[in-house]
Amino acid sequence: MEKKWYYAILVIFTTCGFSFSSWISRTPELRDILQATTGTMGIILLGLSMGSILGLVLANVFVRARGGRFAIMTSAFFMFGGFITLATGALIAGQIVVFIALFVFGMGAGMCNVAMNLEGTEIEYRIKKTILPVLHAAFSIGTLAGAGVGVLFIKFGISVSLHLTIVACLLFAMLMISTRFVPAGIGKDSVADKKASAEASPSDKRLWLNKRTVALAIMALCLAFVEGSANDWIPLAMVDGYNVSHSFSTIIYGVFLTGMISGRLVSGRLIDTYGRVLLLRIAVVLAAIGLLLVILKISIVLCVIAIFLWGLGASLGFPMTISAAGDESQYAVKRVSLVTLAGYGASLAGPPLLGFLANYFGLLNAFIFVLIAICVAGLFTSNVAKIRQTS
């Protein structure tokens, strides 16, 4: 049962990554089609952030009421509708339509992200192995594949609208097929849970919200901002800051994704052997070095190497904080929901803020704020240490 379930969640992570990078790979063209400034693109991206945050909040309600499978199936409809609307917005060059489309897509993506991470932590808890980095590697593989397809579509002159319509149909089909192998009711509150919650004292109800939970949420916020800034702004930063072509900027974005995938694929056994804390501290240092070299703008060759280091360093932060949040099964749903909300909220709300800052400082200089976030996360790395699981 766990094997089919694991593969289904693996496919869902991959498909979500593919869909996300598919539209990211066309952002330079979309900006030109919409005749938008960097600041205007920041406002448009705010639609994605707002929708995603709403989806993250609703996900906890949906999961606890009906389970993770139901939340993922529901999210498929929102993401499909959002992508079709986004394709229409690109066709008619409508900035407001694109904003609404990203809001709807973001709501579905936020809901799906919480649900699939909850499913992942439950599988991880049952098999007693670290698998969250591998699941997030699948997301990164999906993003790399989406970026690669984006490069091909750009080269062959496939329109943004047609590209996004194809991705919308693929996304919907894959999620609906995969959820057939996901057990129903994971994360759903049982009658006993509801009764225990009603009878618990106020202090008992707050046991899950301790210093460690808050620290994990802060780390997720900072490290997901590091990852999200790269996902949203690397193509434009390469075009504007290093004067490369649209297609080459997407290739450089692919280098970042390759670093992410590499770190996540090899980290599972290393984490089980050497512990989360050491691996995360190494990752934070690598991300900081890579981002600093990108900001310094020494050469395009060094930039490509730095982008890989940035991706390698950013690869472990978010999945490792989610794993840590799921250590104690009785608090897992609430903790994973909070950490996921903080992480995905930052990864989606942070990049639009970066767009506003770029208007005043330039996009590469605005990355200094991302570097600060890496340093803040480094202060809390001891909190990911594994604790004894209780039933």
C-alpha positions as a Markdown table, in Angstrom:
| # | Residue | x | y | z |
|---|---|---|---|---|
| 1 | Met | 0.0 | 0.0 | 0.0 |
| 2 | Glu | 2.7 | 2.5 | 1.0 |
| 3 | Lys | 4.6 | 1.8 | -2.3 |
| 4 | Lys | 1.7 | 2.8 | -4.6 |
| 5 | Trp | 0.9 | 5.7 | -2.3 |
| 6 | Tyr | 4.5 | 6.9 | -2.3 |
| 7 | Tyr | 4.7 | 6.7 | -6.1 |
| 8 | Ala | 1.4 | 8.6 | -6.4 |
| 9 | Ile | 2.6 | 11.4 | -4.2 |
| 10 | Leu | 5.9 | 11.4 | -6.2 |
| 11 | Val | 4.0 | 11.9 | -9.4 |
| 12 | Ile | 1.9 | 14.7 | -7.8 |
| 13 | Phe | 5.1 | 16.5 | -6.7 |
| 14 | Thr | 6.6 | 16.2 | -10.1 |
| 15 | Thr | 3.5 | 17.4 | -11.9 |
| 16 | Cys | 3.2 | 20.4 | -9.7 |
| 17 | Gly | 6.8 | 21.3 | -10.3 |
| 18 | Phe | 6.4 | 20.9 | -14.1 |
| 19 | Ser | 3.3 | 23.2 | -14.1 |
| 20 | Phe | 5.0 | 25.9 | -12.0 |
| 21 | Ser | 8.1 | 26.2 | -14.1 |
| 22 | Ser | 6.2 | 26.0 | -17.3 |
| 23 | Trp | 4.7 | 29.5 | -16.8 |
| 24 | Ile | 7.9 | 30.7 | -15.1 |
| 25 | Ser | 9.9 | 29.9 | -18.2 |
| 26 | Arg | 7.6 | 32.2 | -20.2 |
| 27 | Thr | 7.7 | 35.2 | -17.8 |
| 28 | Pro | 10.1 | 37.3 | -19.9 |
| 29 | Glu | 7.8 | 36.9 | -22.9 |
| 30 | Leu | 4.7 | 37.4 | -20.8 |
| 31 | Arg | 6.2 | 40.6 | -19.4 |
| 32 | Asp | 6.7 | 41.8 | -23.0 |
| 33 | Ile | 3.2 | 40.8 | -24.1 |
| 34 | Leu | 1.7 | 42.7 | -21.1 |
| 35 | Gln | 4.1 | 45.6 | -21.6 |
| 36 | Ala | 4.7 | 45.5 | -17.9 |
| 37 | Thr | 7.6 | 47.0 | -15.9 |
| 38 | Thr | 9.4 | 45.0 | -13.2 |
| 39 | Gly | 7.3 | 46.7 | -10.6 |
| 40 | Thr | 4.1 | 45.9 | -12.5 |
| 41 | Met | 5.2 | 42.2 | -12.7 |
| 42 | Gly | 5.6 | 42.3 | -9.0 |
| 43 | Ile | 2.0 | 43.4 | -8.6 |
| 44 | Ile | 0.8 | 40.7 | -11.0 |
| 45 | Leu | 2.8 | 38.1 | -9.1 |
| 46 | Leu | 1.1 | 39.3 | -6.0 |
| 47 | Gly | -2.1 | 37.6 | -7.4 |
| 48 | Leu | -0.3 | 34.3 | -7.2 |
| 49 | Ser | 0.8 | 35.1 | -3.6 |
| 50 | Met | -2.6 | 36.1 | -2.4 |
| 51 | Gly | -4.3 | 33.1 | -3.9 |
| 52 | Ser | -1.6 | 30.7 | -2.6 |
| 53 | Ile | -1.9 | 32.0 | 0.9 |
| 54 | Leu | -5.7 | 31.6 | 0.8 |
| 55 | Gly | -5.1 | 28.1 | -0.5 |
| 56 | Leu | -2.7 | 27.3 | 2.3 |
| 57 | Val | -5.2 | 28.4 | 4.9 |
| 58 | Leu | -8.1 | 26.5 | 3.3 |
| 59 | Ala | -6.0 | 23.4 | 2.9 |
| 60 | Asn | -5.9 | 22.8 | 6.7 |
| 61 | Val | -9.7 | 23.0 | 6.8 |
| 62 | Phe | -10.1 | 20.7 | 3.8 |
| 63 | Val | -7.6 | 18.1 | 5.1 |
| 64 | Arg | -9.0 | 18.0 | 8.6 |
| 65 | Ala | -12.6 | 17.8 | 7.3 |
| 66 | Arg | -12.1 | 15.3 | 4.4 |
| 67 | Gly | -8.5 | 14.3 | 4.2 |
| 68 | Gly | -5.5 | 15.0 | 2.0 |
| 69 | Arg | -6.7 | 13.1 | -1.1 |
| 70 | Phe | -9.9 | 15.3 | -1.3 |
| 71 | Ala | -7.8 | 18.5 | -0.9 |
| 72 | Ile | -5.5 | 17.4 | -3.8 |
| 73 | Met | -8.5 | 16.5 | -6.1 |
| 74 | Thr | -10.1 | 19.9 | -5.3 |
| 75 | Ser | -6.9 | 21.8 | -6.0 |
| 76 | Ala | -6.7 | 20.2 | -9.5 |
| 77 | Phe | -9.8 | 22.0 | -10.5 |
| 78 | Phe | -8.5 | 25.4 | -9.3 |
| 79 | Met | -5.1 | 24.9 | -11.0 |
| 80 | Phe | -6.7 | 23.9 | -14.2 |
| 81 | Gly | -9.0 | 26.9 | -14.3 |
| 82 | Gly | -6.2 | 29.2 | -13.3 |
| 83 | Phe | -4.0 | 28.0 | -16.1 |
| 84 | Ile | -6.7 | 28.2 | -18.8 |
| 85 | Thr | -7.5 | 31.8 | -17.6 |
| 86 | Leu | -3.7 | 32.6 | -17.7 |
| 87 | Ala | -3.5 | 31.3 | -21.3 |
| 88 | Thr | -6.5 | 33.6 | -22.1 |
| 89 | Gly | -4.8 | 36.6 | -20.4 |
| 90 | Ala | -1.6 | 36.0 | -22.4 |
| 91 | Leu | -3.7 | 35.8 | -25.6 |
| 92 | Ile | -5.5 | 39.1 | -25.1 |
| 93 | Ala | -2.6 | 40.8 | -23.2 |
| 94 | Gly | -4.8 | 41.5 | -20.2 |
| 95 | Gln | -2.9 | 42.4 | -17.0 |
| 96 | Ile | -6.0 | 42.1 | -14.8 |
| 97 | Val | -6.9 | 38.7 | -16.4 |
| 98 | Val | -3.4 | 37.4 | -15.7 |
| 99 | Phe | -3.6 | 38.7 | -12.1 |
| 100 | Ile | -6.9 | 36.8 | -11.6 |
| 101 | Ala | -5.6 | 33.7 | -13.3 |
| 102 | Leu | -2.6 | 33.6 | -11.0 |
| 103 | Phe | -4.8 | 34.1 | -8.0 |
| 104 | Val | -7.0 | 31.1 | -8.9 |
| 105 | Phe | -4.0 | 28.9 | -9.8 |
| 106 | Gly | -2.2 | 30.0 | -6.6 |
| 107 | Met | -5.2 | 29.0 | -4.5 |
| 108 | Gly | -5.1 | 25.5 | -6.0 |
| 109 | Ala | -1.4 | 25.2 | -5.8 |
| 110 | Gly | -1.3 | 26.3 | -2.1 |
| 111 | Met | -4.0 | 23.8 | -1.2 |
| 112 | Cys | -2.2 | 21.0 | -3.1 |
| 113 | Asn | 1.2 | 21.9 | -1.6 |
| 114 | Val | 0.0 | 21.5 | 2.0 |
| 115 | Ala | -1.9 | 18.3 | 1.3 |
| 116 | Met | 0.9 | 16.5 | -0.6 |
| 117 | Asn | 3.4 | 17.5 | 2.1 |
| 118 | Leu | 1.1 | 16.1 | 4.8 |
| 119 | Glu | 0.8 | 12.9 | 2.8 |
| 120 | Gly | 4.6 | 12.8 | 2.5 |
| 121 | Thr | 5.2 | 13.2 | 6.2 |
| 122 | Glu | 2.7 | 10.5 | 7.0 |
| 123 | Ile | 4.5 | 8.1 | 4.6 |
| 124 | Glu | 7.8 | 9.1 | 6.1 |
| 125 | Tyr | 6.5 | 8.4 | 9.6 |
| 126 | Arg | 5.2 | 5.0 | 8.7 |
| 127 | Ile | 8.3 | 3.7 | 6.9 |
| 128 | Lys | 10.8 | 5.4 | 9.3 |
| 129 | Lys | 13.0 | 6.8 | 6.5 |
| 130 | Thr | 13.7 | 10.3 | 5.3 |
| 131 | Ile | 11.8 | 10.8 | 2.0 |
| 132 | Leu | 10.7 | 14.4 | 2.0 |
| 133 | Pro | 13.9 | 15.6 | 0.2 |
| 134 | Val | 13.3 | 13.0 | -2.5 |
| 135 | Leu | 9.7 | 14.1 | -2.9 |
| 136 | His | 10.9 | 17.7 | -3.2 |
| 137 | Ala | 13.6 | 16.5 | -5.6 |
| 138 | Ala | 10.7 | 15.2 | -7.7 |
| 139 | Phe | 9.2 | 18.7 | -7.6 |
| 140 | Ser | 12.5 | 20.1 | -8.8 |
| 141 | Ile | 12.8 | 17.4 | -11.5 |
| 142 | Gly | 9.4 | 18.5 | -12.6 |
| 143 | Thr | 10.4 | 22.2 | -12.7 |
| 144 | Leu | 13.5 | 21.3 | -14.7 |
| 145 | Ala | 11.5 | 19.3 | -17.2 |
| 146 | Gly | 9.0 | 22.2 | -17.4 |
| 147 | Ala | 11.8 | 24.7 | -18.0 |
| 148 | Gly | 13.3 | 22.4 | -20.7 |
| 149 | Val | 10.0 | 22.1 | -22.4 |
| 150 | Gly | 9.7 | 25.9 | -22.1 |
| 151 | Val | 13.0 | 26.3 | -23.9 |
| 152 | Leu | 11.9 | 24.0 | -26.7 |
| 153 | Phe | 8.5 | 25.8 | -27.1 |
| 154 | Ile | 10.3 | 29.1 | -27.3 |
| 155 | Lys | 12.7 | 27.8 | -29.9 |
| 156 | Phe | 9.9 | 26.4 | -32.0 |
| 157 | Gly | 7.8 | 29.5 | -31.7 |
| 158 | Ile | 4.9 | 27.9 | -29.7 |
| 159 | Ser | 2.8 | 30.7 | -28.3 |
| 160 | Val | 2.5 | 31.3 | -24.6 |
| 161 | Ser | -1.3 | 30.6 | -24.7 |
| 162 | Leu | -1.0 | 27.3 | -26.4 |
| 163 | His | 1.9 | 26.2 | -24.1 |
| 164 | Leu | -0.1 | 27.0 | -21.0 |
| 165 | Thr | -3.3 | 25.3 | -22.3 |
| 166 | Ile | -1.4 | 22.1 | -22.9 |
| 167 | Val | 0.2 | 22.2 | -19.4 |
| 168 | Ala | -3.3 | 22.8 | -17.9 |
| 169 | Cys | -4.7 | 19.7 | -19.5 |
| 170 | Leu | -1.7 | 17.6 | -18.5 |
| 171 | Leu | -1.8 | 18.8 | -14.9 |
| 172 | Phe | -5.4 | 18.1 | -14.4 |
| 173 | Ala | -5.2 | 14.6 | -15.9 |
| 174 | Met | -2.1 | 13.6 | -13.9 |
| 175 | Leu | -3.5 | 14.8 | -10.5 |
| 176 | Met | -6.8 | 13.1 | -11.0 |
| 177 | Ile | -5.2 | 9.8 | -12.0 |
| 178 | Ser | -2.6 | 9.8 | -9.2 |
| 179 | Thr | -5.1 | 10.5 | -6.4 |
| 180 | Arg | -6.7 | 7.1 | -7.2 |
| 181 | Phe | -3.7 | 5.5 | -5.4 |
| 182 | Val | -3.8 | 7.8 | -2.4 |
| 183 | Pro | -5.7 | 6.5 | 0.6 |
| 184 | Ala | -8.7 | 8.5 | 1.6 |
| 185 | Gly | -8.9 | 10.3 | 4.9 |
| 186 | Ile | -5.2 | 10.9 | 5.7 |
| 187 | Gly | -5.0 | 13.9 | 8.1 |
| 188 | Lys | -8.8 | 13.9 | 8.6 |
| 189 | Asp | -9.9 | 14.4 | 12.2 |
| 190 | Ser | -11.5 | 11.3 | 13.6 |
| 191 | Val | -14.4 | 11.4 | 16.1 |
| 192 | Ala | -11.9 | 10.6 | 18.8 |
| 193 | Asp | -9.7 | 13.5 | 17.8 |
| 194 | Lys | -12.6 | 15.9 | 17.8 |
| 195 | Lys | -13.7 | 14.6 | 21.2 |
| 196 | Ala | -10.2 | 14.9 | 22.7 |
| 197 | Ser | -9.8 | 18.4 | 21.2 |
| 198 | Ala | -13.1 | 19.4 | 22.8 |
| 199 | Glu | -12.1 | 18.0 | 26.2 |
| 200 | Ala | -8.5 | 19.3 | 26.2 |
| 201 | Ser | -7.6 | 22.2 | 28.4 |
| 202 | Pro | -6.3 | 25.5 | 26.8 |
| 203 | Ser | -2.7 | 24.7 | 27.8 |
| 204 | Asp | -3.0 | 21.2 | 26.2 |
| 205 | Lys | -4.2 | 22.7 | 23.0 |
| 206 | Arg | -1.2 | 24.9 | 22.8 |
| 207 | Leu | 1.4 | 22.1 | 23.3 |
| 208 | Trp | 2.1 | 21.9 | 19.6 |
| 209 | Leu | 2.9 | 25.6 | 19.3 |
| 210 | Asn | 6.2 | 25.7 | 21.2 |
| 211 | Lys | 9.5 | 27.4 | 20.6 |
| 212 | Arg | 10.7 | 24.7 | 18.3 |
| 213 | Thr | 7.6 | 25.0 | 16.1 |
| 214 | Val | 8.0 | 28.7 | 15.8 |
| 215 | Ala | 11.7 | 28.3 | 15.0 |
| 216 | Leu | 10.9 | 25.8 | 12.3 |
| 217 | Ala | 8.3 | 28.2 | 10.9 |
| 218 | Ile | 10.8 | 31.1 | 10.8 |
| 219 | Met | 13.4 | 28.8 | 9.0 |
| 220 | Ala | 10.8 | 27.6 | 6.5 |
| 221 | Leu | 9.8 | 31.3 | 5.9 |
| 222 | Cys | 13.4 | 32.3 | 5.2 |
| 223 | Leu | 14.6 | 29.3 | 3.3 |
| 224 | Ala | 11.5 | 29.1 | 1.1 |
| 225 | Phe | 11.9 | 32.8 | 0.3 |
| 226 | Val | 15.5 | 31.9 | -0.9 |
| 227 | Glu | 14.1 | 29.2 | -3.1 |
| 228 | Gly | 11.0 | 31.1 | -4.3 |
| 229 | Ser | 13.1 | 34.2 | -5.2 |
| 230 | Ala | 15.2 | 32.0 | -7.5 |
| 231 | Asn | 12.2 | 30.4 | -9.1 |
| 232 | Asp | 10.5 | 33.7 | -9.9 |
| 233 | Trp | 13.4 | 36.0 | -10.7 |
| 234 | Ile | 16.4 | 34.1 | -12.0 |
| 235 | Pro | 15.3 | 34.3 | -15.7 |
| 236 | Leu | 14.6 | 38.0 | -15.5 |
| 237 | Ala | 17.7 | 38.7 | -13.4 |
| 238 | Met | 19.9 | 37.0 | -16.0 |
| 239 | Val | 18.2 | 39.0 | -18.9 |
| 240 | Asp | 18.4 | 42.3 | -17.1 |
| 241 | Gly | 21.5 | 41.9 | -15.0 |
| 242 | Tyr | 23.8 | 39.8 | -17.3 |
| 243 | Asn | 22.2 | 40.7 | -20.7 |
| 244 | Val | 21.6 | 37.1 | -21.9 |
| 245 | Ser | 18.9 | 36.0 | -24.2 |
| 246 | His | 15.5 | 34.7 | -23.1 |
| 247 | Ser | 16.3 | 31.1 | -24.0 |
| 248 | Phe | 19.7 | 31.2 | -22.3 |
| 249 | Ser | 18.2 | 32.7 | -19.1 |
| 250 | Thr | 15.9 | 29.7 | -19.0 |
| 251 | Ile | 18.9 | 27.4 | -19.4 |
| 252 | Ile | 20.6 | 29.2 | -16.4 |
| 253 | Tyr | 17.4 | 28.7 | -14.4 |
| 254 | Gly | 17.8 | 25.0 | -15.3 |
| 255 | Val | 21.2 | 25.1 | -13.7 |
| 256 | Phe | 19.6 | 26.2 | -10.5 |
| 257 | Leu | 17.1 | 23.4 | -10.7 |
| 258 | Thr | 19.9 | 20.9 | -11.3 |
| 259 | Gly | 21.6 | 22.1 | -8.1 |
| 260 | Met | 18.3 | 21.7 | -6.3 |
| 261 | Ile | 17.7 | 18.2 | -7.7 |
| 262 | Ser | 21.3 | 17.1 | -6.9 |
| 263 | Gly | 21.1 | 18.1 | -3.3 |
| 264 | Arg | 17.7 | 16.5 | -2.7 |
| 265 | Leu | 18.4 | 13.2 | -4.4 |
| 266 | Val | 21.6 | 12.5 | -2.4 |
| 267 | Ser | 20.6 | 14.0 | 0.9 |
| 268 | Gly | 18.3 | 11.2 | 2.2 |
| 269 | Arg | 21.0 | 8.8 | 3.3 |
| 270 | Leu | 23.3 | 11.6 | 4.4 |
| 271 | Ile | 20.6 | 13.0 | 6.7 |
| 272 | Asp | 20.0 | 9.6 | 8.2 |
| 273 | Thr | 23.7 | 9.1 | 8.7 |
| 274 | Tyr | 25.0 | 12.5 | 9.8 |
| 275 | Gly | 21.8 | 14.2 | 11.0 |
| 276 | Arg | 19.7 | 17.1 | 9.8 |
| 277 | Val | 21.6 | 19.9 | 11.6 |
| 278 | Leu | 25.0 | 19.3 | 10.0 |
| 279 | Leu | 23.6 | 18.9 | 6.5 |
| 280 | Leu | 21.4 | 22.0 | 6.8 |
| 281 | Arg | 24.3 | 24.1 | 8.0 |
| 282 | Ile | 26.4 | 23.1 | 5.1 |
| 283 | Ala | 23.5 | 23.8 | 2.8 |
| 284 | Val | 23.0 | 27.3 | 4.2 |
| 285 | Val | 26.7 | 28.2 | 3.7 |
| 286 | Leu | 26.6 | 27.0 | 0.1 |
| 287 | Ala | 23.5 | 29.0 | -0.7 |
| 288 | Ala | 25.0 | 32.1 | 0.8 |
| 289 | Ile | 28.3 | 31.8 | -1.2 |
| 290 | Gly | 26.4 | 31.2 | -4.4 |
| 291 | Leu | 24.0 | 34.1 | -4.0 |
| 292 | Leu | 26.8 | 36.5 | -3.0 |
| 293 | Leu | 28.7 | 35.6 | -6.2 |
| 294 | Val | 25.6 | 36.2 | -8.3 |
| 295 | Ile | 25.2 | 39.6 | -6.8 |
| 296 | Leu | 28.8 | 40.6 | -7.3 |
| 297 | Lys | 28.4 | 40.1 | -11.1 |
| 298 | Ile | 32.0 | 39.0 | -11.7 |
| 299 | Ser | 31.4 | 37.0 | -14.9 |
| 300 | Ile | 28.7 | 35.0 | -16.6 |
| 301 | Val | 30.7 | 31.8 | -16.2 |
| 302 | Leu | 31.2 | 32.3 | -12.4 |
| 303 | Cys | 27.5 | 33.3 | -12.3 |
| 304 | Val | 26.4 | 29.9 | -13.7 |
| 305 | Ile | 28.6 | 28.1 | -11.1 |
| 306 | Ala | 27.2 | 30.3 | -8.4 |
| 307 | Ile | 23.6 | 29.6 | -9.5 |
| 308 | Phe | 24.3 | 25.9 | -9.1 |
| 309 | Leu | 25.7 | 26.5 | -5.6 |
| 310 | Trp | 22.6 | 28.5 | -4.8 |
| 311 | Gly | 20.4 | 25.7 | -5.9 |
| 312 | Leu | 22.4 | 23.1 | -4.1 |
| 313 | Gly | 22.3 | 25.1 | -0.9 |
| 314 | Ala | 18.6 | 25.9 | -1.1 |
| 315 | Ser | 17.6 | 22.3 | -1.8 |
| 316 | Leu | 17.4 | 21.0 | 1.8 |
| 317 | Gly | 15.9 | 23.9 | 3.8 |
| 318 | Phe | 12.2 | 23.6 | 3.2 |
| 319 | Pro | 11.8 | 19.8 | 3.1 |
| 320 | Met | 14.0 | 19.4 | 6.2 |
| 321 | Thr | 11.9 | 21.8 | 8.2 |
| 322 | Ile | 8.7 | 19.9 | 7.1 |
| 323 | Ser | 10.3 | 16.6 | 8.2 |
| 324 | Ala | 11.2 | 18.1 | 11.5 |
| 325 | Ala | 7.6 | 19.4 | 11.9 |
| 326 | Gly | 6.3 | 15.9 | 11.4 |
| 327 | Asp | 8.4 | 14.2 | 14.1 |
| 328 | Glu | 5.6 | 13.8 | 16.6 |
| 329 | Ser | 2.6 | 12.3 | 14.9 |
| 330 | Gln | 0.0 | 13.6 | 17.4 |
| 331 | Tyr | 1.0 | 17.2 | 16.5 |
| 332 | Ala | 2.1 | 16.6 | 12.9 |
| 333 | Val | -1.0 | 18.0 | 11.0 |
| 334 | Lys | -1.0 | 21.3 | 12.9 |
| 335 | Arg | 2.8 | 21.7 | 12.8 |
| 336 | Val | 3.2 | 20.7 | 9.2 |
| 337 | Ser | 0.4 | 23.0 | 8.2 |
| 338 | Leu | 2.0 | 26.0 | 10.0 |
| 339 | Val | 5.5 | 25.3 | 8.7 |
| 340 | Thr | 4.1 | 24.8 | 5.1 |
| 341 | Leu | 2.0 | 28.0 | 5.4 |
| 342 | Ala | 5.1 | 29.9 | 6.5 |
| 343 | Gly | 7.3 | 28.4 | 3.8 |
| 344 | Tyr | 5.0 | 28.6 | 0.8 |
| 345 | Gly | 3.7 | 32.0 | 2.0 |
| 346 | Ala | 7.2 | 33.4 | 2.0 |
| 347 | Ser | 8.1 | 31.7 | -1.3 |
| 348 | Leu | 5.2 | 33.4 | -3.0 |
| 349 | Ala | 4.8 | 36.7 | -1.1 |
| 350 | Gly | 8.5 | 37.3 | -1.0 |
| 351 | Pro | 9.2 | 37.5 | -4.8 |
| 352 | Pro | 6.6 | 40.2 | -5.5 |
| 353 | Leu | 8.3 | 42.3 | -2.7 |
| 354 | Leu | 11.6 | 41.7 | -4.4 |
| 355 | Gly | 10.1 | 43.1 | -7.6 |
| 356 | Phe | 9.2 | 46.4 | -5.8 |
| 357 | Leu | 12.7 | 46.5 | -4.3 |
| 358 | Ala | 14.2 | 45.9 | -7.7 |
| 359 | Asn | 12.6 | 49.1 | -9.0 |
| 360 | Tyr | 14.8 | 51.1 | -6.6 |
| 361 | Phe | 18.0 | 49.0 | -6.2 |
| 362 | Gly | 18.1 | 46.8 | -9.4 |
| 363 | Leu | 17.2 | 43.1 | -9.4 |
| 364 | Leu | 20.7 | 41.8 | -8.6 |
| 365 | Asn | 21.1 | 44.3 | -5.7 |
| 366 | Ala | 17.7 | 43.3 | -4.4 |
| 367 | Phe | 19.0 | 39.8 | -3.9 |
| 368 | Ile | 20.9 | 41.2 | -0.9 |
| 369 | Phe | 17.6 | 40.8 | 1.0 |
| 370 | Val | 17.6 | 37.1 | 0.1 |
| 371 | Leu | 21.1 | 36.8 | 1.4 |
| 372 | Ile | 19.9 | 38.3 | 4.7 |
| 373 | Ala | 17.2 | 35.7 | 4.9 |
| 374 | Ile | 19.8 | 32.9 | 4.5 |
| 375 | Cys | 21.8 | 34.3 | 7.4 |
| 376 | Val | 18.7 | 34.5 | 9.6 |
| 377 | Ala | 17.8 | 30.9 | 8.8 |
| 378 | Gly | 21.3 | 29.9 | 9.8 |
| 379 | Leu | 20.6 | 31.0 | 13.3 |
| 380 | Phe | 17.9 | 28.4 | 13.9 |
| 381 | Thr | 19.4 | 25.3 | 12.3 |
| 382 | Ser | 19.7 | 23.4 | 15.6 |
| 383 | Asn | 15.9 | 23.2 | 15.8 |
| 384 | Val | 15.7 | 20.6 | 13.0 |
| 385 | Ala | 17.4 | 18.0 | 15.1 |
| 386 | Lys | 15.4 | 14.8 | 15.2 |
| 387 | Ile | 13.4 | 14.2 | 18.3 |
| 388 | Arg | 11.9 | 11.0 | 19.7 |
| 389 | Gln | 8.6 | 10.1 | 17.9 |
| 390 | Thr | 5.6 | 9.3 | 20.1 |
| 391 | Ser | 2.4 | 7.7 | 19.1 |
